[in-house]
């Protein structure tokens, strides 16, 4: 009898490996070998010590998921090989992973911007969980997903289920996700942004906002009213005459304050925290009155403004009420005040737009409408005045 031929075993392209961790859990990862190239990929899947029937079932499901990923990777290797494996991995990135990467990508973003992105990400996670697709891949996001996400935003609740999101907030969260998808298109991860396939009427609209501002008479009242923290008073009034946001007031340096060639006019040249664009604003004599005494060039102009934004808002509210003004005034109202005051005094729209650092003149037009409305109200004061 001849020898029995040895059965030739084909070497697996992808194998599931295990690594024991110090906490007793087992981490699963893929060991891939193809045409002389070896790659490893962590799955972020863990086998737990089987102390109960429930954990035993959970581990079984985890292994099934690992097998599914393994099968997908085998197909990927057959189609693309392992040479450009990073691109293959990027093509399977989940929506959640991409949004986390997108939200952390801009290190110079303001705290409020970062917070808004985190909130938008949290809403996406809630929606993914609600449709039982927590690991939805970025490439699988389509028009139906976008429509469902928008519908979810309109109905989801916060503050212990007492409130729903405003149209403006819904639009803002949608815009953040849409921007992340546009970035994915630009980087070649997906072919198109499905949000751009939606009709305009399908997208949430902004609420008509009321932009509160102070009149010249109200500004005079505030100037004459003491504030418990004078630095807050000075910073706010300086913003009313320059249009600077609170974030820019906090970061403004003395080195950014210059004197023009005429030797008289002073102006500031500052890179805005929000837009990253440099704005050049002449400083009026009225604004100069509220500037602290000059320090070193590297010092912040309002270096004494070290209290939290929440405390600033509370102090403003207290100060405004003490002045007898019955309006809800936040720090950002100083910017609205600057815009409406300049337009009321006859400044043209383009100039005001440049002073405020608006990227589009359409943003500034909102203030022009406010001024026009006030003009109509003023003219209508004579109505019925001469009736006999």
C-alpha positions as CSV (number, residue, x, y, z in Angstrom):
1,X,0.0,0.0,0.0
2,X,1.2,3.5,-0.8
3,X,1.4,6.1,1.8
4,X,-1.7,8.2,2.4
5,X,-1.2,11.6,1.0
6,X,-1.2,14.4,3.6
7,X,-4.1,16.7,3.4
8,X,-3.0,20.1,2.4
9,X,-4.5,22.8,4.6
10,X,-5.0,26.2,3.1
11,X,-3.7,28.9,5.3
12,X,-6.4,31.3,6.4
13,X,-6.0,34.8,5.2
14,X,-7.7,36.2,8.3
15,X,-7.7,34.7,11.8
16,X,-9.4,35.8,15.0
17,X,-6.8,36.0,17.8
18,X,-7.2,36.4,21.5
19,X,-5.2,38.5,24.0
20,X,-5.7,38.0,27.7
21,X,-6.0,41.3,29.6
22,X,-4.9,42.1,33.2
23,X,-8.6,42.5,34.3
24,X,-9.4,38.9,33.2
25,X,-11.2,39.9,30.0
26,X,-10.1,38.7,26.6
27,X,-9.6,41.1,23.7
28,X,-10.3,39.9,20.2
29,X,-8.3,41.1,17.2
30,X,-7.7,40.0,13.6
31,X,-4.4,38.7,12.3
32,X,-4.3,39.1,8.5
33,X,-1.7,37.7,6.2
34,X,-1.7,38.0,2.4
35,X,1.0,37.8,-0.2
36,X,3.8,38.3,2.3
37,X,2.1,41.2,4.1
38,X,0.9,40.9,7.7
39,X,-1.6,43.3,9.4
40,X,-3.4,43.3,12.7
41,X,-6.6,45.0,13.6
42,X,-8.1,45.5,17.0
43,X,-11.8,44.9,17.1
44,X,-12.6,46.6,20.4
45,X,-14.6,43.4,21.2
46,X,-14.1,41.6,24.6
47,X,-14.9,38.2,26.0
48,X,-15.9,38.4,29.7
49,X,-15.4,35.8,32.4
50,X,-18.5,33.6,32.1
51,X,-20.0,34.0,35.6
52,X,-23.6,33.8,34.4
53,X,-25.8,32.5,31.6
54,X,-26.4,36.1,30.4
55,X,-22.6,36.8,30.1
56,X,-22.2,33.4,28.3
57,X,-24.9,34.5,25.7
58,X,-23.2,37.9,25.4
59,X,-19.9,36.3,24.7
60,X,-21.4,34.1,22.0
61,X,-22.9,37.1,20.3
62,X,-19.5,38.9,20.5
63,X,-17.8,36.0,18.8
64,X,-20.5,36.0,16.1
65,X,-19.9,39.7,15.5
66,X,-16.1,39.0,15.3
67,X,-16.8,36.3,12.7
68,X,-18.9,38.7,10.6
69,X,-16.1,41.3,10.6
70,X,-13.7,38.5,9.7
71,X,-15.8,37.5,6.7
72,X,-16.0,41.2,5.6
73,X,-12.2,41.6,5.9
74,X,-11.6,38.5,3.7
75,X,-13.7,40.0,1.0
76,X,-11.8,43.3,1.4
77,X,-8.5,41.6,1.1
78,X,-9.6,39.7,-2.0
79,X,-10.7,43.0,-3.6
80,X,-8.0,45.4,-2.4
81,X,-5.2,43.3,-0.9
82,X,-3.3,44.5,2.2
83,X,-0.9,47.0,0.5
84,X,-3.3,50.0,1.0
85,X,-5.0,48.6,4.1
86,X,-5.4,52.0,5.8
87,X,-7.7,53.1,3.0
88,X,-9.7,49.8,3.3
89,X,-10.1,50.4,7.1
90,X,-11.2,54.0,6.5
91,X,-13.9,52.8,4.1
92,X,-15.4,50.8,7.0
93,X,-15.3,53.6,9.6
94,X,-18.6,54.0,11.5
95,X,-20.6,57.2,11.4
96,X,-20.0,57.6,15.2
97,X,-16.2,57.2,14.8
98,X,-16.1,59.8,12.0
99,X,-18.2,62.3,13.9
100,X,-15.9,62.0,17.0
101,X,-12.9,62.5,14.7
102,X,-14.6,65.5,13.1
103,X,-15.6,67.1,16.4
104,X,-12.1,66.8,17.7
105,X,-10.4,68.0,14.5
106,X,-10.5,71.7,15.2
107,X,-8.4,72.3,18.2
108,X,-8.8,76.1,17.9
109,X,-12.6,76.0,18.0
110,X,-14.3,78.0,20.8
111,X,-15.7,76.1,23.8
112,X,-19.2,76.9,22.7
113,X,-18.6,75.4,19.3
114,X,-17.0,72.3,20.8
115,X,-20.0,71.9,23.2
116,X,-22.5,72.2,20.3
117,X,-20.6,69.5,18.3
118,X,-20.6,67.2,21.4
119,X,-24.4,67.8,21.7
120,X,-24.9,67.0,18.0
121,X,-22.9,63.8,18.4
122,X,-25.0,62.8,21.4
123,X,-28.2,63.2,19.4
124,X,-26.7,61.1,16.6
125,X,-25.9,58.3,19.1
126,X,-29.4,58.4,20.4
127,X,-30.8,58.1,17.0
128,X,-28.5,55.3,16.0
129,X,-29.5,53.4,19.1
130,X,-33.2,54.0,18.5
131,X,-33.0,52.4,15.0
132,X,-30.8,49.6,16.4
133,X,-27.8,50.5,14.3
134,X,-25.1,51.8,16.7
135,X,-22.3,50.7,14.4
136,X,-23.7,52.1,11.2
137,X,-20.8,52.6,8.7
138,X,-20.3,56.0,7.2
139,X,-20.7,54.7,3.7
140,X,-24.1,53.3,4.5
141,X,-25.5,56.8,5.5
142,X,-28.2,57.6,2.8
143,X,-31.1,59.9,2.2
144,X,-33.5,57.8,4.3
145,X,-31.1,58.0,7.3
146,X,-30.9,61.8,6.9
147,X,-34.7,62.1,6.8
148,X,-35.0,59.8,9.8
149,X,-32.4,61.8,11.7
150,X,-34.2,65.1,11.0
151,X,-37.5,63.6,12.1
152,X,-35.8,62.3,15.3
153,X,-34.4,65.8,16.1
154,X,-37.9,67.4,15.8
155,X,-39.3,65.0,18.4
156,X,-36.5,64.1,20.8
157,X,-36.7,65.7,24.2
158,X,-34.2,67.0,26.8
159,X,-34.3,68.5,30.3
160,X,-35.9,65.4,31.7
161,X,-38.4,65.1,28.8
162,X,-39.9,68.5,29.4
163,X,-38.7,70.3,26.2
164,X,-38.1,69.6,22.6
165,X,-35.4,71.1,20.4
166,X,-36.1,74.4,18.7
167,X,-36.1,74.5,14.8
168,X,-32.8,76.5,15.0
169,X,-31.2,73.9,17.2
170,X,-32.4,71.1,14.9
171,X,-31.0,72.9,11.9
172,X,-27.7,73.5,13.8
173,X,-27.3,69.8,14.7
174,X,-28.2,68.8,11.1
175,X,-25.6,71.2,9.7
176,X,-22.8,69.8,11.9
177,X,-23.5,66.2,10.7
178,X,-23.8,67.5,7.1
179,X,-20.5,69.3,7.4
180,X,-18.8,66.1,8.7
181,X,-20.2,64.2,5.7
182,X,-18.9,66.9,3.3
183,X,-15.4,66.5,4.9
184,X,-15.7,62.7,4.3
185,X,-16.5,63.4,0.6
186,X,-13.5,65.7,0.3
187,X,-11.2,63.0,1.8
188,X,-12.5,60.4,-0.6
189,X,-14.1,58.2,2.1
190,X,-17.6,58.5,0.6
191,X,-18.8,59.6,-2.9
192,X,-21.5,62.1,-2.0
193,X,-23.2,63.8,0.9
194,X,-26.8,62.5,1.2
195,X,-27.9,65.7,3.0
196,X,-27.4,67.6,-0.3
197,X,-29.9,65.2,-2.0
198,X,-32.7,66.4,0.3
199,X,-35.1,69.1,-0.8
200,X,-35.0,72.4,0.9
201,X,-38.5,71.9,2.4
202,X,-37.3,68.7,4.1
203,X,-34.7,70.5,6.2
204,X,-35.5,72.3,9.4
205,X,-35.8,76.0,9.1
206,X,-34.4,78.6,11.5
207,X,-36.8,80.2,14.0
208,X,-37.3,83.9,13.5
209,X,-35.0,85.2,16.3
210,X,-35.6,88.5,18.2
211,X,-32.2,90.2,18.6
212,X,-32.4,92.2,21.8
213,X,-30.3,95.4,21.9
214,X,-29.9,98.6,23.8
215,X,-30.9,102.0,22.6
216,X,-28.6,105.0,23.0
217,X,-30.7,106.3,26.0
218,X,-30.5,102.8,27.7
219,X,-26.7,102.9,27.1
220,X,-26.5,106.2,28.9
221,X,-28.5,104.7,31.8
222,X,-26.0,101.8,32.1
223,X,-23.0,104.2,32.0
224,X,-24.5,106.1,34.9
225,X,-25.2,102.9,36.9
226,X,-22.5,101.2,39.0
227,X,-21.8,97.5,38.5
228,X,-20.7,95.2,41.3
229,X,-17.7,94.2,39.1
230,X,-16.6,97.3,37.2
231,X,-14.4,95.2,34.8
232,X,-17.6,93.6,33.5
233,X,-19.2,97.0,33.0
234,X,-16.1,98.3,31.1
235,X,-15.8,95.2,28.9
236,X,-19.5,95.2,28.0
237,X,-19.6,98.9,27.1
238,X,-16.3,98.5,25.0
239,X,-18.1,95.7,23.1
240,X,-21.1,97.9,22.6
241,X,-18.8,100.4,20.7
242,X,-16.7,97.8,18.8
243,X,-19.0,94.9,18.3
244,X,-16.5,92.4,19.7
245,X,-17.8,89.0,20.9
246,X,-17.1,88.0,24.5
247,X,-14.6,85.4,23.3
248,X,-12.7,88.1,21.5
249,X,-12.8,90.5,24.4
250,X,-11.3,87.8,26.6
251,X,-8.5,87.1,24.1
252,X,-7.7,90.7,22.9
253,X,-4.1,91.7,23.5
254,X,-2.5,95.1,23.8
255,X,-0.2,94.2,20.9
256,X,-3.4,94.2,18.7
257,X,-4.2,97.8,19.5
258,X,-2.5,100.2,17.0
259,X,-2.4,103.9,16.2
260,X,-3.0,104.9,12.6
261,X,-0.5,106.9,10.5
262,X,-2.4,110.1,11.4
263,X,-1.1,109.7,14.9
264,X,-4.6,110.1,16.3
265,X,-7.0,107.3,15.3
266,X,-6.7,104.1,17.2
267,X,-7.8,100.7,15.9
268,X,-7.7,97.1,16.8
269,X,-6.6,94.2,14.5
270,X,-7.7,90.9,16.0
271,X,-8.2,87.3,14.8
272,X,-11.7,86.3,15.8
273,X,-12.0,83.2,18.0
274,X,-15.1,82.0,16.3
275,X,-14.4,82.6,12.6
276,X,-10.5,82.6,12.7
277,X,-10.7,85.7,10.4
278,X,-8.8,88.9,11.2
279,X,-11.1,91.9,11.8
280,X,-10.0,95.6,11.8
281,X,-12.1,97.9,13.9
282,X,-11.4,101.6,14.5
283,X,-11.8,102.5,18.2
284,X,-13.9,105.5,18.9
285,X,-13.1,107.9,21.7
286,X,-16.2,106.6,23.5
287,X,-14.8,103.1,23.3
288,X,-11.4,104.2,24.6
289,X,-13.0,105.6,27.7
290,X,-13.8,102.0,28.8
291,X,-10.4,100.5,28.1
292,X,-8.2,99.7,31.2
293,X,-4.8,101.3,31.6
294,X,-2.3,99.9,29.1
295,X,-0.1,96.9,30.2
296,X,2.6,95.1,28.4
297,X,2.0,94.1,24.7
298,X,1.7,90.4,25.5
299,X,-0.9,91.2,28.2
300,X,-4.6,90.8,27.6
301,X,-6.5,94.1,27.5
302,X,-9.2,92.9,29.8
303,X,-7.0,90.5,31.8
304,X,-9.1,91.2,35.0
305,X,-12.1,89.5,33.3
306,X,-11.2,86.1,34.7
307,X,-14.7,85.1,36.1
308,X,-16.8,82.5,34.3
309,X,-19.2,83.4,31.5
310,X,-22.1,82.3,33.8
311,X,-21.0,84.8,36.5
312,X,-20.7,87.5,33.8
313,X,-24.2,86.9,32.6
314,X,-25.5,87.0,36.2
315,X,-23.7,90.3,36.9
316,X,-25.0,91.8,33.7
317,X,-28.6,90.9,34.6
318,X,-28.1,92.5,38.1
319,X,-26.6,95.6,36.6
320,X,-29.2,96.0,33.8
321,X,-32.1,95.7,36.4
322,X,-30.4,98.3,38.6
323,X,-30.4,100.7,35.7
324,X,-34.2,100.2,35.4
325,X,-34.0,98.5,32.0
326,X,-36.7,95.9,31.5
327,X,-34.9,93.7,28.9
328,X,-33.2,90.4,28.9
329,X,-29.7,91.5,28.1
330,X,-26.9,88.9,27.6
331,X,-23.3,89.8,26.8
332,X,-23.9,89.0,23.1
333,X,-26.5,91.9,23.1
334,X,-23.6,94.3,23.1
335,X,-22.8,93.1,19.5
336,X,-26.5,93.6,18.5
337,X,-26.3,97.1,20.1
338,X,-23.1,98.0,18.2
339,X,-24.8,97.0,14.9
340,X,-28.1,98.7,15.4
341,X,-26.5,101.9,16.8
342,X,-24.1,102.3,13.8
343,X,-26.9,101.7,11.3
344,X,-29.2,104.1,13.1
345,X,-26.5,106.8,13.0
346,X,-26.3,106.4,9.2
347,X,-23.4,103.9,8.7
348,X,-23.8,101.9,5.5
349,X,-24.5,98.1,5.6
350,X,-21.2,97.1,4.0
351,X,-19.1,99.0,6.6
352,X,-21.0,97.6,9.5
353,X,-20.6,94.1,8.1
354,X,-16.8,94.5,7.9
355,X,-16.7,95.9,11.5
356,X,-18.6,93.0,12.8
357,X,-16.5,90.5,10.8
358,X,-19.6,88.9,9.1
359,X,-18.6,86.5,6.3
360,X,-21.9,87.4,4.5
361,X,-23.6,90.8,4.3
362,X,-26.9,88.9,4.6
363,X,-26.2,88.4,8.3
364,X,-25.8,92.1,8.7
365,X,-29.1,92.7,6.9
366,X,-31.0,91.4,9.9
367,X,-29.9,94.5,11.8
368,X,-31.0,96.7,9.0
369,X,-34.5,95.2,9.2
370,X,-34.5,95.9,13.0
371,X,-33.5,99.6,12.4
372,X,-36.2,99.9,9.6
373,X,-38.8,98.5,12.0
374,X,-37.8,101.1,14.7
375,X,-38.1,103.9,12.1
376,X,-41.7,102.8,11.3
377,X,-42.6,102.6,15.0
378,X,-41.1,106.1,15.5
379,X,-43.0,107.6,12.5
380,X,-46.3,106.0,13.7
381,X,-46.0,107.9,17.0
382,X,-47.7,110.8,15.3
383,X,-50.7,108.7,14.4
384,X,-53.9,110.2,15.9
385,X,-51.9,113.0,17.4
386,X,-53.7,115.7,15.4
387,X,-57.2,114.2,15.4
388,X,-59.8,116.7,16.6
